[in-house]
Amino acid sequence: MMIDFSHLLDFATQLPHPSDIGLVKPSGGFQLLPVVFGILAIIQVSQFHWYARDCNDPEKFEGTERQKLSR
């Protein structure tokens, strides 16, 4: 039993073009503004996940200002 690659070729020719699903390379070249906003979004999401952990909660550290005032 051999694999018939002609069916794979037929399937590959029927796939949608990248421009049909919105994956279009911008024709204006490298755009700095979307890169900056993308990096900021990655930093904000990573900080959200970092401080969401109980071991990284700044209010639970020994000697924080809120703990000193509550004593």
JOUR-V11258 format. One record per residue. PSI is psi in whole degrees, -180 to 180 (NA if undefined). Layout:
<<PSI> <PSI>>
This chain:
<<116> <151> <128> <108> <-7> <-31> <-36> <-41> <-40> <-40> <-41> <-30> <-15> <0> <150> <150> <146> <-31> <-21> <-26> <13> <9> <73> <130> <130> <139> <-7> <2> <-156> <124> <120> <-37> <-47> <-31> <-44> <-46> <-34> <-42> <-42> <-40> <-41> <-42> <-44> <-41> <-40> <-37> <-37> <-46> <-33> <-49> <-8> <-20> <142> <-34> <-15> <11> <119> <-24> <-17> <-1> <144> <128> <13> <163> <-38> <-37> <-34> <-38> <-28> <-12> <NA>>
